[in-house]
């Protein structure tokens, strides 16, 4: 595997300003982010809910509204496998997994 290093003057990669997740059940997914990550909703409308996760916006967008955003690509079906992965640094992975599992089951 080759690793590319960037210099301060390199234009890319920069900060990621937003990650959009295509969701089937906006209300349930929004509740998950509110309950488990304890994030307030920054913005919402009938098709989306946005959370600030540090300096990155997490945009939950109804899959049915995503076509316009990614056309001509297609939205993958929910059963097509993983559609996103978020990586968050934590001090103790096991403790954080236990805490998030507890929050999700409340």
N, C-alpha and C positions, 0 to 999 in steps of 0.2 A: 504494500500500500504506500502510495506517495502522499506526502503532506505538503501543502502549499502554505507558505508563510507570507503574510502581507506586511507591508511597511506602513508607517504612519501616513504617508502620502498616497497610499493605495485607496482608490475610491470604493473598493469592495473587499471584504464584506463590511457593511456598516451595521448600525443597530437595526434590529427588526422592530418595526413600529407596530405591526399587528399580525396576528395569526387568526385566520378564519377557519372555524370548524363547521362543517356541514352536518346538521343534526336533523333527525326525524321528529323528535319530540322536544320542541323548544322549551316548553314549560318545565318538563322534568329535568332537562339538562341545565336550565337556569337555576332551578332549585339545588341541583347538585353543586354547582359552583358557589352558590350562596351558603349552603349548609356545610359542605366539606372544606372548602377553601376560605370560607367566611369573608367573601368579597362582596362589596356592594355593587349594584348595577350602576354603571357609569352612564349608559344610554340604552334605550330600548324603543322598539316600535313593533308593529305586528309581525315582522319577519325576522327580527334579530334582537339580541341582547349583548351588550358589550361590558366587559370587566377590565379594569386596569390591574395588571399583574406586574408590579414594579413599573418599568418603563415600557412594557409591552401591552398592547391591547389584545384581549382575547375576544373575538367576535363570534358569537354563536349565531349561525345563519341557517334558517330553514332550508333543507335540501331543495325544496321546490322553488326557492328563490335564488338558488346558486347558479342556475344555468346561464343567466344573463352575465354573471360575473366571470365565468370561466369559458364561455362559448369561444371556440368550437369544441372544447374538451367536454367530457361527460362527467357527471357526478357519479362516483363509484357507489354501488349498492352497499347497504349496511353489512350484508353478509359476504362481501368481497374481501374481507380481511381488515387489517388495521388501516385506518384512514388518516391517522395523525399520531404523533408521539410528542409529548412535551417533556423536556428534561429540566428539572429544577434542582439546584444544589441544596443539600441539607447536611447537617452535621452528623446525624445518626439515621441511616436509612431504615433500619428495623424499627426504631422508635417512631419515626414519621409514618411508616406504613401502618403500624398499629394504631396511631392516633387518627389517621385518615379513614381507616376501616371503621373505627368506633364512630367517627362523625357520620359516615355514610349510612350506618345502621340505626341511627337515632331517628 
